[in-house]
Amino acid sequence: MTHCFVGIGSNDDPERHCQAMIAALRSRFGEIRVSQLCWSQAQGRKAADYLNGVVYFEATITPDALKSWCKQLEKQLGRTRGSVVCRADLDLLLLCERYPLPDEFPAVESYFQPLVDELLCVVADP
């Protein structure tokens, strides 16, 4: 079983689109845990602020298959790559098959780290 941490974000009707991403993840993977949702400034370009969260779940899935599924969901929700308006952004933050989970995630954007930490505190050792 793989422990999956996926970052979600939107800056276009973000509450609705974040809830749509959460619902789709729950529908596909079953039981999930969701961090709080919080606002952050767009990174690297002038754009509206993002509403971000992190979703944790366990699944039997390869990283490539999960990445492909996430890209399909972004497309389904109307993401246009390269646009400053983003309806749905899903980022694979960590896929790990071992316990204990790492205390720190490699290359996690600073706005995701507190949300990851929040979930690490509540994810119980199986």
N, C-alpha and C positions, 0 to 999 in steps of 0.2 A: 504494500500500500504506500502511495506517495503522499506526503504532506505538501499541500499546495497553498502558496500565498500569492494572491493576484491583486494588484493595485487597480482601482477603478477611478475614473475622473471624467468630468464633463464641464463645459462652460457655456452650453446652449440648453436652456431650460434644464439646468443641472439636477435639480431635485427629481424631476420626472425621469430623466435618463439614468441617473444613478440607481433609482428604484427599479427601472427596467433591467439594468445589468444584474442587479442583485436577484431579481425574480428569475431571470434566465439561468444564472448560475445555480440557484436553488433547484430549478426544474431539471437541469441536466445532471447535477452532482448530488442532490439530496441535501442532507444536513450540512449547513454552512454556518460559520461564525463571521460576523461583520463588525468591524471596528466602528467607532463613531465616524461621522462624516465631518470634514472640516475644510475650510477655505484656504487656498494658497494663490499666490500670484503666478501668472504664466511665466515659464522659464524660457529665456532665449528669444522671445519675440513679444511685441506689443499685442496683447489679447486680453479678453475679459478674464477675471479670476476664475479659478477652477474649484469645484467641489470634489474632494477626494476621499477615498476610503480604501480599506484593505479587507479582502475576503479570504478566509481560511477554510479549506475543506480537505478531506482525504479522498483519493481516487486511485484507480488503477488506470493510469494514462501516461503516455510518453510526453516529454516536453514538446516535441514537434506536433503531436496531436492536439495538445492543449493550446499551443500557440495558434494553430490553424483554426481551432474552434473559436478562440477569442477574436481572431481577425474576421471570421464570418459573422460573429455577433456585432462587431463594430460596423460592418457593412450593412447588416440588417437594420441597425438603428440609425443609419444614415450618415455615418462618418465620411467626410471628404478629406482625404490625406492632403496635407499641405495648406489647408485652410486654417485661419486663426480661430474659426468657430469649430468647436469639437463637441459633437453630441455624445460620443462614447470613445473612451480610451481605456483599454485593458492592458496592463503590463504584468508579465510574469516576474515576480520578485524573487521567489525561491521555490524550488521543487526539491524535496529532500526525502530520502527513504529511510533515514535513521533517526533514532532517539538517543540522547536528547537532541532537540533542535539547537542550532547554533545560537549563541547569544547575540551575535551581530550578523547582519546580512551584508554580503559584498555588493558594493555599488548601488545601494538603495538611495533614491533621491531624498534629500533632507526632509521634505514635507511628508514622506511616507514613514520615516523611521519611528516617530512617536506612535503611529497607528499600528505598525508592526509590533512594537514593544507592548502595546495594549493587548493585542491578541496573544502574544507569547505568554503573558501573565495568566490567561484564562484557558489556554489549550492544555488539557490534562494529558499526562503520560498514559498511553493506552494499556 
